[in-house]
């Protein structure tokens, strides 16, 4: 097993401990291992008399965990260039903090000598953590504080140099504690969701730079080569991972989701965007695409390198925007000018903001403003109307610097809409803005949003895959019946993927059996398909136990009123609402939960020791 | 059978291959007749790109939506009506 670096920023201490094989056998690594550690921290706090509900997400008691898994950085393990970040609490939601990112940082962290970094406490002055060839050191970051993401990455790459060097950092948004600030790595890659950049900012931890060339162990080399070859061939020959994603990236979804009537438009007032074609993946490829960029060890290469060649939103070179970013910054705001969307997305990367929560918060502000709910003096000249490209781009940088109305936007849509008297206009679950699929047209994803532990999230259980894309089989998106079992299995399997840690897109071509074989060969453990799904279920349940401690239960497993009560006004799902209660009842039964809380019997069955 | 006019929309690699975003065809209301009418404009390859002749139905990997509803989710034989919009996507995904 490998090593875990435990950093205490208050005491400026660095301790190295061994990764526990017992814990890894039950929780794998990545997200699973981090969930286990978070639970132990909460138990320690409780023993010391601190209720989990009293932990301030932006205070020194919060803990930030950067985690790789058994697949990360293993050459030949398909698309294993990722890492997972977790925190006890998210400033945006008050629930568990959780995000995942690609690029090079995950594998290079492992090559530097560590499986995980656990960050406790808070520094009084800006610091960065350098890990080079197994040696870790906290260094002064005064000269980096205030720098944007690209400059921070460049300066630290220059300073540290060496082989396999990568930087994860925050931009101004994280420093200024914007609640949807993210952790960026390798310039354009983001651990985007739940505001973990603000947690890093609250600890005055500007960056982590990793470098090294330690080899990642593989227990059964020969067996692994065989399984790896078969899985890589399957991905190459799969029309989605072999052709669709490499050719068009994720933005190709804009037109199909819009055709299905599920592309939220104007803060989810409808699921049909009349201008979808203008912001589609096809348009991005025809007009903006320069080249592709793959994460470390990935045969798919879905990343887009793009530019806006001229005009007010000129960007010489950027990456993305992804489907989610185009939707949030474009469709939800009704901005049909893709130049502006690319620019707004570029600013999100430069300043370190989650484009989903950013775009969705701007869209909520636009609806509030058009309904006359925001006093003119609060807006300070920001002309927030649906479709206003210039206002979109301006709103992003104002949020990062909390300038003018940006100080309200930086709170996220839930708090923003509460301040202006219309909480129902925040299109969020548990305070996390939902991604780009309207559950009135795609029912299963609605149940997933409602029950996702980190809040409104699509990649907790991506049932859009069977519901719209027909992978692994086609099910009807507008029927609620039978969706609970799909949501449960997708959520459990995704926990396995995020604990491995590798890319969810592999699951368009690979199933749980493939994962069991890959993991068995790498670890030397004999894991079956059923066993890894049980591990996934264990992780999901322990994560649920954690959020129960913060006060989240069945009452919070819900959706915004608009999706439950306002019938879809047009398109193929016209007249539909989300039959959440019907699906949720079945889901809780399958999960062994009562009112969103796992029963003792279920926890015992999953061998979760509390 | 009555002749109906149907709008076909092509996406992703189908759009780039046939250099066509949309076309309107006349057909007898069956999926095959619509595809055959489109093939007269796009070229004969179009039939095999979207239709499985052996099985006598649309190719399983194609995503074909009539007025936004996937034909796999519609019950019974597909009968196209005048002014229906048929969107055809190759296998794709994202997230």
Boltz contact constraints between the chains, C-beta under 6 A:
constraints:
  - contact:
      token1: [A, 239]
      token2: [B, 91]
      max_distance: 6.0
  - contact:
      token1: [A, 240]
      token2: [B, 91]
      max_distance: 6.0
  - contact:
      token1: [A, 240]
      token2: [B, 93]
      max_distance: 6.0
  - contact:
      token1: [A, 244]
      token2: [B, 91]
      max_distance: 6.0
  - contact:
      token1: [A, 244]
      token2: [B, 92]
      max_distance: 6.0
  - contact:
      token1: [A, 248]
      token2: [B, 12]
      max_distance: 6.0
  - contact:
      token1: [A, 250]
      token2: [B, 94]
      max_distance: 6.0
  - contact:
      token1: [A, 252]
      token2: [B, 12]
      max_distance: 6.0
  - contact:
      token1: [A, 252]
      token2: [B, 92]
      max_distance: 6.0
  - contact:
      token1: [A, 252]
      token2: [B, 94]
      max_distance: 6.0
  - contact:
      token1: [A, 253]
      token2: [B, 94]
      max_distance: 6.0
  - contact:
      token1: [A, 255]
      token2: [B, 11]
      max_distance: 6.0
  - contact:
      token1: [A, 256]
      token2: [B, 89]
      max_distance: 6.0
  - contact:
      token1: [A, 259]
      token2: [B, 65]
      max_distance: 6.0
  - contact:
      token1: [A, 259]
      token2: [B, 68]
      max_distance: 6.0
  - contact:
      token1: [A, 259]
      token2: [B, 87]
      max_distance: 6.0
  - contact:
      token1: [A, 260]
      token2: [B, 68]
      max_distance: 6.0
  - contact:
      token1: [A, 261]
      token2: [B, 68]
      max_distance: 6.0
  - contact:
      token1: [A, 323]
      token2: [B, 94]
      max_distance: 6.0
  - contact:
      token1: [A, 462]
      token2: [B, 95]
      max_distance: 6.0
  - contact:
      token1: [A, 469]
      token2: [B, 93]
      max_distance: 6.0
  - contact:
      token1: [A, 474]
      token2: [B, 72]
      max_distance: 6.0
  - contact:
      token1: [A, 476]
      token2: [B, 73]
      max_distance: 6.0
  - contact:
      token1: [A, 508]
      token2: [B, 93]
      max_distance: 6.0
  - contact:
      token1: [A, 571]
      token2: [B, 68]
      max_distance: 6.0
  - contact:
      token1: [A, 572]
      token2: [B, 68]
      max_distance: 6.0
  - contact:
      token1: [A, 572]
      token2: [B, 69]
      max_distance: 6.0
